[in-house]
Amino acid sequence: MADGERERDARRRRRLLWAGILAVAGLALLAVGLTVANGAVAWLEAAVAIVLLVASFAVQRLARKETLYRRDGST
């Protein structure tokens, strides 16, 4: 395995890890916002949670897209 490929795989794993962290934080914040918080705080928490979930999706998609469309040295 070439060094460039190892670096690419490590970057992909790192991005997927961050995507997972963002998703868990977003879901936890959404659960708190919908169950415990009241009024404006609940709306703020829900909005931040949705932003975190969308960011998680974007990071995950970027990692997968990079893997899907990377160039092989065989062609």
Rosetta blueprint (number, residue, H / E / L):
1 M L
2 A L
3 D H
4 G H
5 E H
6 R H
7 E H
8 R H
9 D H
10 A H
11 R H
12 R H
13 R H
14 R H
15 R H
16 L H
17 L H
18 W H
19 A H
20 G H
21 I H
22 L H
23 A H
24 V H
25 A H
26 G H
27 L H
28 A H
29 L H
30 L H
31 A H
32 V H
33 G H
34 L H
35 T H
36 V L
37 A L
38 N L
39 G H
40 A H
41 V H
42 A H
43 W H
44 L H
45 E H
46 A H
47 A H
48 V H
49 A H
50 I H
51 V H
52 L H
53 L H
54 V H
55 A H
56 S H
57 F H
58 A H
59 V H
60 Q H
61 R H
62 L H
63 A H
64 R H
65 K H
66 E H
67 T H
68 L H
69 Y L
70 R L
71 R L
72 D L
73 G L
74 S L
75 T L
